[in-house]
Amino acid sequence: MGKEAKTNAMRILDKNKISYEVLTYECDDFIDGLHTAAATGAPVEQSFKTLIMQGKSKQYYVFVVPIADEVDLKAAARAVGEKSVEMTHVKDLTAISGYVRGGCSPLGMKKQYPTVVQENAAHYDKIYISGGRVGTTICLAPDDLMKVVRAEYADVIVHE
């Protein structure tokens, strides 16, 4: 087995001396986070997706939310002090973050955008996020993620 090529996300964690686990999975076409969790065996409730939104001010924001949940746009806007926020288009994702759909990690983007993590992440010892490429997941302590990306916790998901 060859040495795993490090992603920017892994290099940032290494630089900050943060312990993490890498899970890899076969993936020809990215479908969604639920398929990723099934492929890696990661618990769905501890698996988080990374979404990039743009506020009315044109500022970009990163939201890290559970893979099975939807973002409440009003709550997300309130969390970052904007009048409104909207999802960025998939076609713009690489230009904004440096990542592709399915491989977008809150760690190691082209720029450090203000980041909000769904507050229930704090209830877990470990959470699973994208490792920075399709087929790679990183498992780490939520507080370690918060520290590195200087994120804030907020409740930004749709509640039924």
KAWOJO-V989784 format. One record per residue. N is the residue number from 0. PHI is phi in whole degrees, 0 to 359 (NA if undefined). OMEGA is omega in radians with two decimals (999 if undefined). D_FIRST is the distance of its C-alpha to the first C-alpha in Angstrom with 1 decimal. Layout:
n;phi;omega;d_first
N;PHI;OMEGA;D_FIRST
N;PHI;OMEGA;D_FIRST
//
This chain:
n;phi;omega;d_first
0;NA;-3.13;0.0
1;286;3.12;3.8
2;290;3.13;6.7
3;296;3.08;8.6
4;287;-3.12;11.8
5;284;3.01;14.7
6;265;3.07;17.7
7;304;-3.13;21.3
8;302;-3.13;21.6
9;293;3.14;18.8
10;298;3.13;20.4
11;294;3.11;23.8
12;295;3.11;22.8
13;300;-3.11;21.3
14;300;-3.13;24.5
15;269;3.11;26.6
16;54;3.13;24.8
17;254;-3.12;24.2
18;278;-3.13;21.8
19;205;3.10;19.8
20;239;3.11;17.0
21;253;3.04;14.7
22;244;3.10;14.5
23;243;-3.14;13.0
24;211;3.09;14.5
25;284;-3.09;15.1
26;204;3.10;18.2
27;281;3.12;20.1
28;231;3.12;23.3
29;294;3.11;23.8
30;255;3.07;26.7
31;193;-3.09;27.3
32;297;3.13;26.3
33;295;3.08;27.3
34;294;3.11;24.8
35;298;3.14;22.1
36;299;3.13;23.2
37;296;-3.11;23.3
38;292;-3.09;19.7
39;263;-3.07;18.4
40;81;3.13;21.1
41;287;3.10;22.6
42;299;-3.10;26.4
43;304;-3.07;28.3
44;292;3.12;30.9
45;257;-3.12;28.4
46;260;-3.03;26.7
47;236;3.08;28.2
48;255;-3.13;28.5
49;250;-3.14;29.4
50;241;3.08;32.6
51;248;3.13;34.4
52;234;3.12;38.2
53;242;3.12;41.0
54;275;3.09;44.2
55;305;-3.13;47.7
56;285;-3.08;47.6
57;80;3.07;44.7
58;287;3.07;42.4
59;267;3.11;38.9
60;225;3.11;37.7
61;250;3.09;34.4
62;239;3.13;34.6
63;249;-3.01;31.9
64;229;3.12;33.1
65;303;-3.04;32.0
66;298;-3.09;30.3
67;269;-3.07;33.1
68;254;3.06;35.9
69;253;3.09;37.9
70;281;3.00;39.1
71;274;-3.02;42.9
72;300;3.12;43.8
73;293;3.13;47.0
74;295;3.12;45.2
75;296;3.12;42.5
76;298;3.11;45.2
77;300;-3.08;47.1
78;298;-3.11;44.0
79;251;3.07;43.7
80;73;3.12;47.5
81;252;3.03;47.7
82;291;3.11;50.3
83;203;3.04;47.6
84;224;3.05;43.9
85;219;3.14;42.3
86;298;3.03;38.8
87;280;3.13;37.6
88;286;3.13;36.9
89;306;-3.11;33.4
90;296;-3.14;34.2
91;266;-3.02;34.9
92;304;-3.09;31.8
93;294;3.13;29.7
94;297;-3.10;32.8
95;280;-2.97;33.5
96;255;-3.00;30.1
97;90;-3.12;27.6
98;247;3.07;25.6
99;256;3.11;25.7
100;301;-3.13;26.9
101;92;3.13;24.3
102;231;-3.06;22.4
103;273;-3.14;25.3
104;254;3.06;24.8
105;290;3.13;27.8
106;263;2.97;25.9
107;80;3.06;25.8
108;290;3.13;28.3
109;306;3.10;30.2
110;231;3.05;33.0
111;270;3.13;33.5
112;272;3.03;35.6
113;304;-3.02;37.6
114;236;3.10;35.4
115;237;3.09;36.6
116;250;3.10;34.6
117;306;-2.97;36.2
118;302;-3.12;37.9
119;290;3.06;36.5
120;300;-3.11;33.1
121;295;-3.12;34.8
122;282;-3.05;35.2
123;254;3.04;31.6
124;290;-3.08;29.5
125;224;2.99;26.5
126;233;-3.11;26.2
127;246;3.13;23.6
128;227;3.09;23.7
129;297;-3.14;21.9
130;273;3.10;19.1
131;106;2.99;20.5
132;204;3.11;18.9
133;298;-3.14;19.1
134;96;-3.13;16.3
135;228;3.10;16.0
136;238;3.08;18.2
137;247;3.07;19.1
138;249;-3.13;21.0
139;206;3.09;23.5
140;287;-3.12;27.1
141;302;-3.14;29.6
142;295;3.08;31.7
143;293;3.09;28.9
144;299;-3.11;28.5
145;303;-3.10;32.3
146;295;-3.06;32.6
147;293;-3.10;30.1
148;265;-3.14;31.5
149;51;-3.08;35.0
150;271;3.03;35.5
151;235;3.04;38.3
152;273;3.03;38.4
153;201;3.09;40.8
154;267;-3.04;41.5
155;236;-3.13;40.8
156;256;3.09;40.1
157;286;3.08;42.5
158;251;-3.13;44.1
159;289;999;45.7
//
